[in-house]
Amino acid sequence: MTIQDIDPSNRPLGVAMPSVDIEAERILLEQDLEQSSGLRSPRWRARLLDLAAVASFALMAFLVTRTAWFNLDHELVNAQDQAFFEWMLAHGARVVTDFAYPFVSYQVNVPYGINLMANTSVLAVSIPMTPITLAFGPHIAFNVFLTGALLLTGVSWYYVLSRHIVTSKVAAWVGALFAAFAPSMVAHANGHPNIISQFLIPLIIWRTLCLVESGRSVRNGALLGLLIVWQAFINLEILFMTAVGVGIFVTIVGLSKAEHRRHLKTFVAGLGVTAGVALTLLAYPLYIQFFGPQSYHGLASDIRHFGADLGSFWTYSRRSIAGDWKTTMYMTQNSSEENAFFGWGIPIVFVGLVVWLRRSRVVIGLASVALLFAFMSLGPAIHYIGADTGVPGLWSLLHGVPILNSVVPTRWALAVAPVIAILLALGVQRVNGLVLDRPKAVLPVRLATTAVLSLTLIPMFPTPLLTQPMTETPAFITNGTWREYVDERHTVVTLPLPDASFPAAQRWSAITGNDMRLPRGYGLFRSEIDGTGAFAATPRATSQYFYNLWAGYWVPKVDDTRRAQTLDDLRYWEAGLVMLPPQAHDIEMRRAMSDILGFQPKWVEGVWIWDVRHLTSTVADD
């Protein structure tokens, strides 16, 4: 099943389209393309081209992530998300080795824990990667995850494009290269491997189109349902956007002609099987996500207002060789959310392709999805180069709707890139069709095509991810000495307490296989104020006090009220040990905690520690 099956008008010019044998048509068309250029190659040449394509994706993935590999004592500048996913990789290994409950964990944010279904727990990746995590540690596993996500996404798009959408391998390669390494993908490689793990998306799109096959509703529906379940345990946000996009595309293309509508009954039957399989397998995990411990209802209001800047659609990303961070910094919330930034070339090529191929219902369907997603990404209020235009966006009507209120609006622009990738592949395919019966035109047409693609894509070529030195892991952790002071019932309270500003402690917990339980942490937790998702647990008096000391802010002197608050907080956090690693303002924090507890810490294997079990343990503990 191919896009050509849905829209027979989408074929190279001058090529007859047999109506019965799609695979034979594909082979004949490839032979025609080879003959038109004076080449007659055996089947191994096609396989060689496939291998070359895969090698190019591997090279690109390495070029983007090479700084992480060459500097293993470094971390991404988005350190909090890297620490979060290293912790998640350790959790996946813990599920395999210790049969830990996969959907909620009480190893972080003690005592409330963290709802892993309401976060991006990546169980579909972390569990299969358990051997790598156990053998090399979560830090190396994260690098494998990051690089592999880009590589596999490129390979998957190339497979679907070359086997099921276009016949030209060059066209498929161009489309896949853009889909896997678009500026938005490179931006999210800065700490969001779950988002760039899109290798299932082209398979889901392909298997959705296969639902029109007569007599295979159960088989095709079940396969699609399993793919959806797999993707749900990587990233639900990307799955939701894919579902919306495919739904719009199928509606526009599938219902546009009477001959397409005859497949409606078969399609709906297959979709019913898909829904049955997916909902059966996801019913319990989704229940935990929306109603389980630490579940939340939508993102915080400020996050739901994150929109893509209108000017970003024709501006180059800071991670592109033509980009300029001084320009982009006004158009995005942070460097990981550069979800548009296509430069000036892609908008021009997009408009040109749509006008040129406007008779194709497939192209009209794809263009409609891209434009809708672009408008939705602008958020509730449209901004241009950082300034509020005063014009409300389409998302202003949607951002309060349940489910939609958990989507970051700017990320709808992320879903535009795959649509453009398919259009690029179709455009290159059509160019090949133009010269089938015109051998003399082959060279000039291909030179012109290469020039256009070069001018469009080369300025977007990605630069390597930025890294920074990691906070050194104390020997107290790596040697396991901490286990002498803390059992499975108690936590290690680090100063400052772990959150987005101090994610190192969460990474240290991952090194221990998440055995080291932590209060607070970085993730999405239920806000005690309004029940929405917050990126940090609600602060307590002690966590805020030591954060202010760490940040260099003025704090009041320690008094009896402070001592009582800290003792209450340590008991609340089930603390067994307070640990202070060397860092800025560590002298002030050491003096303050010693004054609060009434005794001095010990220096043990690179950290200051206060054993507080005698202050926090209860009779039940003993």
N, C-alpha and C positions, 0 to 999 in steps of 0.2 A: 504494500500500500504506500502510495506516494502522494505528495501534494498535486502532482499531475493528474492523479485519479480523481481528485475532488474538482479540479479545474483544468480540463483538457486544454484550455487556451494557453496555459502556462507551459509552453514548450519552445525549443529553439526554432527560429524561423527557417522555413524550407524543409522541415523534417516531418514526414508522415507519421501519424501516431496510431499504431495498431491498437485495437480496442480489446484484445483478448489476452495477450501475453506481455505483461509489463516488463518482466525480466529480460525477455528476448529483445524487446524494444530498447532497453537500456544497453545491452551488449552491442546491438547493431549500431546504436548511436555513438558509442565509444569507438567502434571500428571506423565509422564515418569520420569522426574527429581526427583519428590517427591518419587516415588516408588523405584527408584534406591538407594535412601538413607534410605529406610525403613520408610518413613513418608507418612501418608495419612491425609491431612489437608483440612478442609472446605474452602469455598471462603473467609471467614473472615480472614483467615491466610494471604492470599495475600493482603488484605486491611491493615492488621496490618503491614506487611512489607512495604507497601507504606507509612503509617504514620511514621514508624520508619525512613525511608529514609528522609522524609520531616523534621522530628525533627532533624536529624543529620545535614541537611543543615542550619536549623535555628541556631543550636548550633555553627556551624562553622562560620556563618556570625557574630554572636555575639562575638565569641572569637577574630575575626579579628578586629572588630570595638569597642570592649568594652571600650577601653581607651577614646574614644570620648563620650561614654555614662556616664562613671564614673566621667568624668571631664568636666562638661558642661561649665565651665569658660575657657576651653582650645579650641584650634583650631589645625588642622593638621599642620605639619611642612610645608606642601605645602599650606601656608595660602592664597596666591593670588588666587589659583584655588577654594578653599573653599569659599572665599568671592565672587568670580565670580558666582558660582552656587547658593549661597544664594541670590544674586541679581537676578539671573534668576528665582528662585522659587518665589520671590516677584513679578517679572514681570508676571509670569503665573497667580498668584492670581489677579494681576491688570487687566489682560485681562478679567477675569471672573467678577470681581466686578465693574470695571470702563469701560469695553468694550474697553480697550486700543488696539491700532493697534498691532497685535502680531509679525510682522516681522521686524519692525524697531522701535527703541526707541530713543527719544531725552532727556532722563532723565540722561544720562551719556555721556561723551565726547562732551559736549556742546561747540560750536553750531552744530557740524557736526552730532552727534549722533552715533549710532552703528547699523550695519546691523546684526540682530539676526539670520537670515537664514545663513549668512556667518560665524556665530559663532555657538557654540553648545547650542542652546537656550532651548533644552529639553522640548519643549511645550507639547509633548505627555506624559510627567511625571508631569511637573509643574502645568498644568491645572487641572488634576485629584487630585493633592495633595493640591489644594487650601484650603479645610477645615482644613487640618493640619497646613498649613502655617499661616492661619489667626488665628487659635486657639492657637498655640504654638510658632509662630515666625519662621523665615527662618532658624535659627540656628538648632533648633530641627528638622525641616522639612528636612534639609540637612542630619542629622544623619539617619532619617528614610529612605531617598532616598538611602543613601550609604549602609545601612544594608539590606534594601529590595532588592536592585539590586543584591547582592550576593545570597540571599535566593531564589529569584524568578528565577534567572538563573540556579541554581542547580535543582530546582523543574521542570523547563521546560525541561532541558536536561534529567532528569530522566524519565519524562513522555514520551518523544519522543523515547528515547532509549528502555524503557521497553515495550512500546506498539507497536512500529513500526520497530525496528531494531534488537533487541535481545529478546530472551524469558526468559533469566535468570534475575531475579530482582537484584541479586548480581552483575552481569555483568553491568547492567544498573546503579546501584548505584556507582560502581567504576568509570565508565566513566563520570557520571554526577559530581561526587565529584571532579575529576580532572579538568573538563571543567570549573567549577565555582570557584575553589580555586587554580588553577595553579599559579605559582609564578608571572606570568605576570598580572593575575587578582588582586592578592594581592598588587602588586606594584602600579597598577592604582587606587586601592582603596584609595591611598594617594592623594585624591583630584579630581579624574576623574570618578564620578559616571555615567556619560554618556557612558563611554567606557565599564565599567563593567556591565552595564544594557544590557545584551545579552540574556534576556529571550525570545525575539522574534526570535533569530537566529535559534535555533533548529526547531521552528515551520515553519519558512520560508523554511528551508531545506526539511522538511517533506512534506510541501504542494507543493514544486517544484516537488518532486518525484511523487506526486499524479496527476500531469498533464498528465501522461500516461494513466489514467483511461478513458476508452472509454465511450462516451455519457455524460461526465460531464465536458466538456471543459469550459463552461460558469461558472458553479458553482465553480470549482476548480481555474480557472483563476481569478475570482473576489475575492475569499478569499485570494489568494496569493497577489493580487494587494493591498488589504486593509492592509495586514500585512506589505507590503513594505512601504506603506504610513506611517503607524504607526512608523516603525523603522526609516524612514527618519526624523521624528521629535524628535528622540532620538539621533541618531548619524549616519551621512551619511557615514563617513569613514568606520565604521564597516559594514554597508550595502554594500558598494562598494566592500570591500574585500570578503564578503560572496558571492556576485554575481559572482565575478571572480572565486572563489573556486568552487562553484556549477557548473558554466559553464564548467570548466575544467573537473570536475568529471563526469558530464553527457556526455560530449563529449567522454571521454575515455571509460566509461562503457557502455553508451547507444548505441554507434556505433560500438562496438567491435564484435557483432554477428548479423547475419541476423534476428534472431527472436526478437532482441531488436529494430532493425531498423524499424520494421513494426509499432512500436508505434510512429514513428517520426512525422507523420502527426497529430496525436492526441496531441502530446506534443507541437508542434509548434502552433496549434490552441489555446490551453490553454494559451501558452505563449503570444500569441497575445492579448487575453482578459486581461491578467495580465498587459501588457504594456499599453493597452487602459485605464484601470482603474487607474493605478498608474500615468501615464502622465497627464491624465485629472485632477486629484486631486492635482498633484504637479506642474503643469505647471506654475501657478502664483507664488507660493513660490520660485520655482527655478529661475524664471525670476528676482525676487527681489534679490535672492542670488547672481546672476552673473551680473546683470545690475542695481540693485537698489542703493540707497544711501549707501556710504561707502563700496560698493562691491570692491573686490580686485581680482587680477589675479595671483594666485599661492602664495605659501609661500615664505618668504625671502630665499635667496640663502643658508645662513648658516643652516637654518632649513631643507632644502631639502637635505643636506648632512649628516643629522643625521642617521647613520647606526648602526645596531647591531654589536657588536664585535664577531668575529668568535669564540673566546674562551668562550663566554658567554653561548654557547649552552651546554657545559658540566661543567659549574660552577654553584654553588648554589647561589641563590638570598640572598641579605642581610636581607630580610624579611623571610627567611627560617631558621629553627633552626640549620641547618648545614652551614649557610651562614656566610660570613665574609666581612664586608663593606670595609676593607682595600684592599681586592682583587677586589671586584666588582666596586669600585670607578673608576678604570682605564678603565672599559669596558662599561660605559654608560654615557649619557649626564647628567642625574639626577636620583634620586631615584625612580621617578614615571615612568621612561621609561626602566625598567628592563624587556624587552619584551621576552627574551629567558630564560636563567638561569635555565635550566632543571636539572642540576646536571649530574653526570656520569651515573645514572641508566636509565633514560628515553632514551637517545640515544641507549644504549645497547638493551633495551627492544624493542625499535622501529625497529631496524635492525632485531632482532630475530623474531618479529611478521611478518615482511614483508617477510623474508626468509621462515618461517614456513607456512604462508598462501598465498604464492606467486601464487598459482593457482586460487585464488579468484580475479576476475576483480575488485571487490569493493575495496579490499585491495590495489591493484596496483593503482587504481584511487586515493584513499586517500593518499597513499605514494607519488604519483606524485605531488599532491597539496601541501603536507607538504614540500617537498624538494624545489619546486619552490618558495613557500613563504619564506622559510628559505634563499634561495639565494637572493631573492629580498630585504629581510630585511637588508642585509649587506651594502646596500647603494652604492653610486657611486664609493667609494674606500674601499677596504677590509682592515680592521684593525684586528690585533691579539694582545690581552692583551694591548690595547691602542696604539700600534705602527702601523703605516701605512705600509702595506706589499708592496705597489707599484703596486698591482694587481687591475685592475678596476673591479668593480662589475657589475652584470647584470643591476642594477638600473642606471648605467651611461648612458645607452641607452634610458632610459625612464623618467628620472626625469625632463626633460624639456618639456614633452608632456603635452598639456592642460588637465586639470582634474587631471592627475597623479602628476602634480607639486603642487597640494594641499594636497598630501599624505605625511606624515612623514614616510620615508622608514623603519625605525627601527620597526614600528608598524606592518609590515607584519609578524614579528615573533610572535606577539600577536595572529594572526590567525592560527598559527601552533598548539596551545594548543587544540582547539576543535577537530582538526583532530586526534591528538594523543588520545584524550578522546574516540573517536569512535573506534579507533584501540584497545585500552585497553578493551573496552566492547566486541568487537568481539573476542579478544583473550581469555578472561575469558569465553565467551560463548562456544568457541571451546573446551576449557578444560573440561567444563561440558559434552560436546558431547563425549569426549574420554571415559568417565566412564559409559555411559548409559548401556552398556551390560557387564560391569565388576564391579560388586558390591564390590569385594575385593579391587579394586584399588581406590575406592572413597576416603578413608581417606588419603593414601599417596599422591595422586595427589592433593587433596585440601590443604594438609599441604605444599607441594612444591609450589603451586600457592600462598598461603598466604605468604610464606617466600619471594618469589620473589617480590611480591607487597609491602611487608613491607620494604624490603631493598631499593626498588625504591622510595616509596612514603613518608615514615616516615621522612627521612632527609629533605624533602621539606615542612614539616608541617609548616604552617605560624605562625609568631609571630605577636603580636598586632601592630596596627598602632601607630606611634609616634605622640605625641601631644606636644603643648607648650602653655604657658599662653597667652590668648588673650589680645590685647590692650583694656583696659576697655572702654566701651561705655560711653561717658560723659552724665551726667544728663541733660545737655543742649539739647541733642538729645532725650533721653528716655522720658523726661517730655514734649517734644513738644515745648519747649521755642523757638527753632530756627524759628518756624512758625511766630513768632511775627516780625521777621526781613526780612523774605524772602517769596515772593509770588511765584506763578507758572511761572512767567516770569523771575525770577532771580535764580542765583545759589549760593551755598555755596562753597567758595574756601577754602579748608583745606591746612594747611602748615605742611609738604610738600603736594603737589598735589598728588592725588591718582594715583598709577600705581602698577607694580609688587612689587616694594620695599615698598610701603606704601598702602596695600590693605584695611586697616581698614576702611577708609572713604567709600569705596564701600559697606562694610558690614553694616555700619551705615545707609547708604541710604536704604539698604534692610529692616532694622528695621522700617523705616518710610513708608514702602510699596512703595519704590522708589519715594515717593513724593519729597524728597530732591534731587534736580538736582545738578549734579556735572560736572565740567570741567574735561577733561582727564578721567582716569580710566584704568582698566585692561580688556583686551579683544583683539580681532583681529580687527585692524583698517587699513584702506587703507593708505599706505605710500605715503606721498606727494612727495617722491623722485623718486620711480620707480613703484608705483601702486601695489606693492605686499602687502601681509598681514603682518602687524607688530603688536607685542604684546603691543604696547603703541602708543598713538597718538604722532605725531611729536612734540617734545618739543619746547616751546617758551622761550624767554629770562627769564621771571619771574619763570617759573616752573623749569628751569635748575639752576637758581641762588639759589632758596630755597632748591632744592635737594642737591646742593653742601654744603650748610650750614648744612643741616640735617646730611649729611654723614661725616661732619667734615673736608671738604676740604677747602683750602684757597679760598676766594672770594675777588674781588676788593671792595673798599669802595663805599658806596652809593653816587652817584652824580646826576646831573640834567638829564643826559642821562638815568640812571637807573630809575629815577622817571618817566620819560616820557614813557619808555618801559613798566613799570609796570602798569601805568594808561591805556595804550593802551591794554595791555593783560587783565586787569580786565574788560574793556568794551567788548573786544572780547569774553570773557567767560560769559558775561551777569551777572557779579557778583553783589550780593546784600550784601554779608557778607563775611568777611575773618575770619577764625576760626583757632586758634592754641591750640591744646590740650597739656597737659604736656607730655614731652618726652625728649630724648637726644637733646642737643643743642637748647632747646626751648628759652633760654635767648637770644642767638645770633639771632634767627629768629624773636623774638619779637622786639628787638632793631632795626633790619634792616627794618622790615615792618613799624614800627612807624616812622622811619627816612624817609622812602619813602613816606608815606601818610601824614606826617606832624602832626599827633596827636596820642595820646596814646590809647591803647585798654582798654576795660572794662573786668573785671573778672565776668563772669556770669555762675553759676552752673557748675563749673569745667573746663571752657575753657576761653581763652582770645579771645575777638571778636572785630573786627573793622567794624562798620556799614559804608559801602561805597556806599550806594544807592545815596547819593548826588553827588558822583563823577562819577557814571556810568550811572545813569538814564538819559533818553533823554526826549524831549518834548512829544514824542509819548508814552513813558512809563507813564508819568504823566497824 
